[in-house]
Amino acid sequence: MKTIRNLVEVLTKKASSSSEDLGANIPKVFFCHVPKCAGSALSGMIQRQIYADRRVATFSINLEASQKASQVCSMPMARVREIVLAYNLSVPHNYFGTGHVYCRPNLVESHRTEWDFVTILRNPIDRWISEYVYNTYKNLNWARNTLTIDDYLSSAKGNLTGVSFLKYFSSIPGDYAGNVDEFVDEAVANLAQFSVVGTVENLENWCQTFKARFGKDASIPRTNTSPNIEASERIRSDESLMRRIEVLCEPDLCIYQRMVDLTGKPGDLSPCR
């Protein structure tokens, strides 16, 4: 029995040493995927560029699975995803993850010394239109929208779509209805802690930041393109609709513009300070 015990100890130490060697100099990256911000392409690129030929553990927070867990646990789906993310970031052998999940300040602060948080933002008005059109005309049944644009603009979903950045990157409560300025500030401060952050409109800058951080080139294919470009153009041509969308997106527009200023894209400084 002693011989067997000694053998187990040797094998355990060897496995532990191999695991440590495997993880040496390999960054841990979580890509926070805000919907309709080129995230599918970017998360795939990150995994290929950094982890190709490296047998490391990865995770993806699946939408359908989190919906089922939400029903079983009688808990909001967004909260389920946050808990799953916090758990996976705490698993020592995980090295890469992605998902549509909030990265609130307390989570980022708790894990940023070990993990590189990466994301990308998109002009909120463009992002709002893209999400509406995609969910209305896509072939998938998941989260398909059946509301007209007018009804969607007045719905809870339409309002939530307008403040995606605020929800993803600040600690704003789900039912909060007051002044959001402090949460806008909080979201900007949180994003400033990310290792790589930028905008879809200035992908070149994002790629340069990515290469400076990880020493890898970023080659980005297009995925999940709009299923109905004509519908997008109809919305854009309607000044009344565009104004209503802009009003819904005001907090996200402030966050977006302040991050544009911070990441150095040429342009006027933001009035949202």
For each residue, the residues with C-beta under 8 A, 3 or more apart:
1: 4 5
2: 5 6
3: 6 7
4: 1 7 8
5: 1 2 8 9
6: 2 3 9 10
7: 3 4 10 11
8: 4 5 11 12
9: 5 6 12 13
10: 6 7 13 14
11: 7 8 14 15
12: 8 9 15 16
13: 9 10 16 17
14: 10 11 17 18
15: 11 12 18 19
16: 12 13 19 20
17: 13 14 20 21
18: 14 15 21 22
19: 15 16 22 23 93
20: 16 17 23 24
21: 17 18 24
22: 18 19 26 54 55 56
23: 19 20 26 56 93 95
24: 20 21
25:
26: 22 23 50 51 54 56 95
27: 50 95 116 214
28: 94 95 96 114 115 116
29: 46 50 95 96 97 115 116 118 195 214
30: 85 89 96 97 98 103 111 115 116 117 118
31: 39 42 43 46 96 97 98 118 119
32: 98 99 101 103 117 118 119 168 194
33: 37 39 40 42 43 98 99 100 101 119
34: 37 39 100 119 120 121 122 127 164 165 168
35: 39 100 127 131 164
36: 122 127 130 131 134 224
37: 33 34 119 120 121 122 127 200
38: 41 42 120 122 200 203 220 222
39: 31 33 34 35 42 43 98 120
40: 33 43 44 223 224
41: 38 44 45 220 221 222 223
42: 31 33 38 39 45 46 118 120 218 220
43: 31 33 39 40 46 47 98
44: 40 41 47 48 221 223
45: 41 42 48 49 218 219 220 221
46: 29 31 42 43 49 50 96 98 118 210
47: 43 44 50 51 58 96 98
48: 44 45 51 52
49: 45 46 52 214 216 217 218 219
50: 26 27 29 46 47 54 96 214 216
51: 26 47 48 54 56 58 95 96
52: 48 49
53:
54: 22 26 50 51 95
55: 22
56: 22 23 26 51 93 95 96
57: 91 93 94 95
58: 47 51 94 95 96 97
59: 88 94 96 97
60: 97 98 99
61: 66 81 84 85 88 97 98 99 100 101
62: 65 66 99
63: 66 67 100 142 143
64: 67 68 142
65: 62 68 69
66: 61 62 63 69 70 77 80 81 84
67: 63 64 70 71 77
68: 64 65 71 72
69: 65 66 72 73 75 77 80 84
70: 66 67 73 74 75 76 77 79 80
71: 67 68 74
72: 68 69
73: 69 70 80
74: 70 71
75: 69 70 79 80
76: 70 79 80 174
77: 66 67 69 70 80 81
78: 81 82 101 102 167 174
79: 70 75 76 82 83
80: 66 69 70 73 75 76 77 83 84
81: 61 66 77 78 84 85 99 100 101 102
82: 78 79 85 86 101 102 104 107
83: 79 80 86 87
84: 61 66 69 80 81 87 88 101
85: 30 61 81 82 88 89 97 99 101 103 107
86: 82 83 89 90 107 110
87: 83 84 90 91
88: 59 61 84 85 91 94 97
89: 30 85 86 94 97 107 111 114 115
90: 86 87 111
91: 57 87 88 94
92:
93: 19 23 56 57
94: 28 57 58 59 88 89 91 97
95: 23 26 27 28 29 51 54 56 57 58
96: 28 29 30 31 46 47 50 51 56 58 59
97: 29 30 31 58 59 60 61 85 88 89 94
98: 30 31 32 33 39 43 46 47 60 61
99: 32 33 60 61 62 81 85
100: 33 34 35 61 63 81
101: 32 33 61 78 81 82 84 85
102: 78 81 82 107 167 168 169
103: 30 32 85 107 108 117 119 168 169 190
104: 82 107 108 169 170 171 190
105: 108 109 169 170 171 186 189 190
106: 109 110 171
107: 82 85 86 89 102 103 104 110 111
108: 103 104 105 111 112 117 190 193 194
109: 105 106 112 193
110: 86 106 107
111: 30 89 90 107 108 114 115 117
112: 108 109 115 116 117 193
113:
114: 28 89 111
115: 28 29 30 89 111 112
116: 27 28 29 30 112 195 196 213 214
117: 30 32 103 108 111 112 193 194 195
118: 29 30 31 32 42 46 194 195 196 197 210
119: 31 32 33 34 37 103 191 194 196 197
120: 34 37 38 39 42 197 198 199 200 206
121: 34 37 165 197 198 199 200 255 256 259
122: 34 36 37 38 126 127 130 199 200 201 256
123: 126 127 199 200 201 256
124: 127 128 162 164 165 249 252 253 256
125: 128 129 242 245 246 249 253
126: 122 123 129 130
127: 34 35 36 37 122 123 124 130 131 164 252
128: 124 125 131 132 161 162 245 248 249
129: 125 126 132 133 232 235 236 245
130: 36 122 126 127 133 134 226 232
131: 35 36 127 128 134 135 161
132: 128 129 135 136 145 149 152 158 161 235
133: 129 130 136 137 226 227 228 231 232 235
134: 36 130 131 137 138 224 226 227
135: 131 132 138 143 144 145
136: 132 133 144 145 146 228 231
137: 133 134 226 227 228 231
138: 134 135 144 227
139: 227
140: 144
141: 144
142: 63 64
143: 63 135
144: 135 136 138 140 141
145: 132 135 136 152 157
146: 136
147: 151 152 155 157 158
148: 151 152
149: 132 152 153 235 241
150: 153 154
151: 147 148 154 155
152: 132 145 147 148 149 155 157 158
153: 149 150 158 241 244 245 248
154: 150 151 158
155: 147 151 152 158 159
156: 159 160
157: 145 147 152 160 161
158: 132 147 152 153 154 155 161 162 248
159: 155 156 162 163 248
160: 156 157 163 164 167
161: 128 131 132 157 158 164 248
162: 124 128 158 159 245 248 249 250 251 252
163: 159 160 166 167 180 248 249 251 252
164: 34 35 124 127 160 161 167 168 252
165: 34 121 124 168 169 187 251 252 255 256
166: 163 169 170 172 180 183 184 187 251 252 255
167: 78 102 160 163 164 170 172
168: 32 34 102 103 164 165 187
169: 102 103 104 105 165 166 186 187 190 191 255
170: 104 105 166 167 183 184 186 187 190
171: 104 105 106 183 186
172: 166 167 176 180 183 186
173: 176
174: 76 78
175:
176: 172 173 180 183
177:
178:
179: 182
180: 163 166 172 176 183 184 251
181: 184 185
182: 179 185 186
183: 166 170 171 172 176 180 186 187 251
184: 166 170 180 181 187 188 251 254 255 258 272
185: 181 182 188 189
186: 105 169 170 171 172 182 183 189 190
187: 165 166 168 169 170 183 184 190 191 255
188: 184 185 191 192 255 258 259 262
189: 105 185 186 192 193
190: 103 104 105 108 169 170 186 187 193 194
191: 119 169 187 188 194 197 255 259 262
192: 188 189 197 262
193: 108 109 112 117 189 190
194: 32 108 117 118 119 190 191 197
195: 29 116 117 118 213
196: 116 118 119 206 209 210 213
197: 118 119 120 121 191 192 194 206 209 259 263
198: 120 121 202 203 205 206 209 259 263 265
199: 120 121 122 123 202 203 205 206 256 259 260 263 265
200: 37 38 120 121 122 123 203
201: 122 123 265
202: 198 199 205 206 260 263 265
203: 38 198 199 200 206 207 220
204: 207 208
205: 198 199 202 208 209 263 264 265
206: 120 196 197 198 199 202 203 209 210 218
207: 203 204 210 211 217 218 220
208: 204 205 211 212
209: 196 197 198 205 206 212 213 263
210: 46 118 196 206 207 213 214 216 218
211: 207 208 214 215 216 217 218
212: 208 209
213: 116 195 196 209 210
214: 27 29 49 50 116 210 211
215: 211
216: 49 50 210 211
217: 49 207 211
218: 42 45 49 206 207 210 211
219: 45 49
220: 38 41 42 45 203 207
221: 41 44 45
222: 38 41 225
223: 40 41 44
224: 36 40 134
225: 222
226: 130 133 134 137 229 232
227: 133 134 137 138 139
228: 133 136 137 231 232
229: 226 232 233
230: 233 234
231: 133 136 137 228 234 235
232: 129 130 133 226 228 229 235 236
233: 229 230 236 237
234: 230 231 237 238
235: 129 132 133 149 231 232 238 241 242 245
236: 129 232 233 242
237: 233 234
238: 234 235 241 242
239: 242 243
240: 243 244
241: 149 153 235 238 244 245
242: 125 235 236 238 239 245 246
243: 239 240 246 247
244: 153 240 241 247 248
245: 125 128 129 153 162 235 241 242 248 249
246: 125 242 243 249 250 253
247: 243 244 250
248: 128 153 158 159 161 162 163 244 245
249: 124 125 128 162 163 245 246 252 253
250: 162 246 247 253 254
251: 162 163 165 166 180 183 184 254 255
252: 124 127 162 163 164 165 166 249 255 256
253: 124 125 246 249 250 256 257 272
254: 184 250 251 257 258 270 272
255: 121 165 166 169 184 187 188 191 251 252 258 259 272
256: 121 122 123 124 165 199 252 253 259 260
257: 253 254 260 261 270 271 272
258: 184 188 254 255 261 262 270 272 273
259: 121 188 191 197 198 199 255 256 262 263
260: 199 202 256 257 263 265 267 270
261: 257 258 264 269 270
262: 188 191 192 258 259
263: 197 198 199 202 205 209 259 260
264: 205 261
265: 198 199 201 202 205 260
266:
267: 260
268:
269: 261
270: 254 257 258 260 261 273
271: 257
272: 184 253 254 255 257 258
273: 258 270
